[in-house]
Amino acid sequence: MSSKTIKYRNGQVILKEGEETHEAYIIMTGNVIISNNGVTIASLGENEIFGELSWLQHTPRSATVTAQGDDVSLRVINSEDAERFMKHNPKALIPLLKLVAARLQSTLKKVGYNPINT
């Protein structure tokens, strides 16, 4: 997989909700804030990944990601690598899918979704 590293400063928007970009990002240094409609969903730090849903499925961004702190360094994983990754490393998808499911569950709790009351 090919990748490059990009640096961001405090407050810079890395991804914007609704964008049609499809890269995934691994945080090398620093922290980022994930938000949706102005509500903070998560704070992520070193060695964590974000943008994985758009990377895997080529869907619009579901959240806005903002750099927190002046030394945010991200490794960018190109969207073209997603298909190759899935084809050649299918077992590596299991931890990624578990991460996606855990984040979805956490987000649903934050927005007050309760499947029992629907």
Secondary structure, 3 states (H helix, E strand, C coil): CCEEEEEECCCCEEECCCCCCCCEEEEEEEEEEEEECCEEEEEECCCCEECHHHHHHCCCCCCEEEEEEEEEEEEEECCHHHHHHHHHCHHHHHHHHHHHHHHHHHHHHHCCCCHHHC
